[in-house]
Amino acid sequence: MKIVVLVKEVPDTYGDRKLNLETGLADRAASEPVLDEIGGRALEVALSYADKNPGTEVVVVSAGPSSAQATIRKALAMGAARAVQIVDDELAGADLGLTAQALAAAIRKEGFDLVICGNQSTDGSGGVLPAMIAELLDVPQATSLNSVQITDAQVSGERAIDGGTATVSASLPAVISITERLPDARFPNFKGIMAAKKKPYETKSLADLGVDAWDGAAARSIMIAVSEKPPRAAGVKIVDEGDAGVKLAEFLLENRLA
Ligand SMILES: Cc1cc2nc3c(=O)[nH]c(=O)nc-3n(C[C@H](O)[C@H](O)[C@H](O)COP(=O)(O)OP(=O)(O)OC[C@H]3O[C@@H](n4cnc5c(N)ncnc54)[C@H](O)[C@@H]3O)c2cc1C
């Protein structure tokens, strides 16, 4: 069984997240880079399966700047066997379409039985990349799973739906995405951190993958303008002179909040 896990480096979720107002790109220097938490959980699903099924290979694949290598190596320290990183200047500010094409090309080259992704990243938060990759790889997908069962022939799990839970399954090879309901990522131990330094770490360019960033046929979204969010206006203060209830009701009605 070969499991490919898609992980990426993001600005610290709890840090100060900024966009560069000139380029419109995430200002990576503004906060500590971290391995996206949902990607860590996706990796934990793969490693838990590998713990119980000897001979399973877990490979992490990521698209991002070369500066992200130290972060991606954390996935090797957790227990992934190898890492493949797509590094290319053309990926700076890449939209969902180009990111999906690049990742699908790397996964196809790698070969896979199962691809595990997070359901939504904490920076771009598009929430659609797993579906786009499944489409490009022409395999089934089961997304936003709250639980995962993997057998030699299929993957299944539960997903929250209105008023209940749906059990979904897909024959392998397939793509799945998981939610924050899956267990936390394990902490790398000292042995894992040391071993990560020697584990294979490949970098690939778009040319290596046969992906043309400006292929005329593919639609690309380009950021044309970005502006700072206006500062939050001060709130309305209600002083109770025995009529606070009335004033509050008037405020709610005026602002269509009631
Ligand atoms: C603030 C902001 C706004 C953006 N707005 C747009 C937009 O409007 N339109 C547009 O096309 N693009 C947009 N992008 C770019 C888009 O977010 C990137 O293409 C991004 O790399 C992939 O999308 P996502 O993280 O939103 O994907 P999601 O679908 O939220 O990611 C789900 C999962 O896919 C995997 N994954 C996602 N990115 C990578 C990666 N680089 N390497 C490995 N695995 C990955 C992870 O497992 C992740 O958990 C925006 C980016 C930012 C930071």
The ligand as a Gaussian input file, in Angstrom:
#p B3LYP/6-31G(d) Opt

LIG

0 1
 C       -5.546000      34.529000       1.301000
 C       -5.555000      33.659000       0.068000
 C       -6.604000      33.757000      -0.840000
 C       -6.613000      32.951000      -1.988000
 N       -7.646000      33.075000      -2.879000
 C       -7.655000      32.297000      -3.979000
 C       -8.715000      32.364000      -4.918000
 O       -9.650000      33.152000      -4.766000
 N       -8.702000      31.559000      -6.025000
 C       -7.692000      30.688000      -6.235000
 O       -7.721000      29.948000      -7.235000
 N       -6.661000      30.579000      -5.358000
 C       -6.637000      31.371000      -4.251000
 N       -5.615000      31.273000      -3.363000
 C       -4.542000      30.371000      -3.672000
 C       -4.789000      28.995000      -3.173000
 O       -5.129000      29.103000      -1.879000
 C       -3.555000      28.190000      -3.352000
 O       -3.551000      27.732000      -4.599000
 C       -3.333000      27.064000      -2.370000
 O       -2.086000      26.538000      -2.452000
 C       -4.253000      25.890000      -2.512000
 O       -5.448000      26.164000      -2.072000
 P       -6.001000      26.018000      -0.573000
 O       -4.953000      25.944000       0.425000
 O       -7.001000      27.079000      -0.462000
 O       -6.640000      24.573000      -0.730000
 P       -7.637000      23.751000       0.151000
 O       -8.586000      23.101000      -0.795000
 O       -8.212000      24.531000       1.275000
 O       -6.620000      22.641000       0.731000
 C       -7.093000      21.405000       1.159000
 C       -5.931000      20.450000       1.315000
 O       -5.208000      20.335000       0.087000
 C       -3.811000      20.126000       0.367000
 N       -3.036000      21.280000      -0.117000
 C       -3.442000      22.566000      -0.350000
 N       -2.415000      23.326000      -0.812000
 C       -1.324000      22.497000      -0.856000
 C        0.044000      22.676000      -1.203000
 N        0.496000      23.849000      -1.634000
 N        0.879000      21.606000      -1.104000
 C        0.417000      20.396000      -0.672000
 N       -0.866000      20.156000      -0.316000
 C       -1.712000      21.191000      -0.409000
 C       -3.686000      20.007000       1.880000
 O       -3.853000      18.650000       2.274000
 C       -4.879000      20.843000       2.336000
 O       -5.275000      20.486000       3.654000
 C       -5.564000      32.042000      -2.220000
 C       -4.513000      31.935000      -1.296000
 C       -4.500000      32.731000      -0.171000
 C       -3.395000      32.585000       0.814000

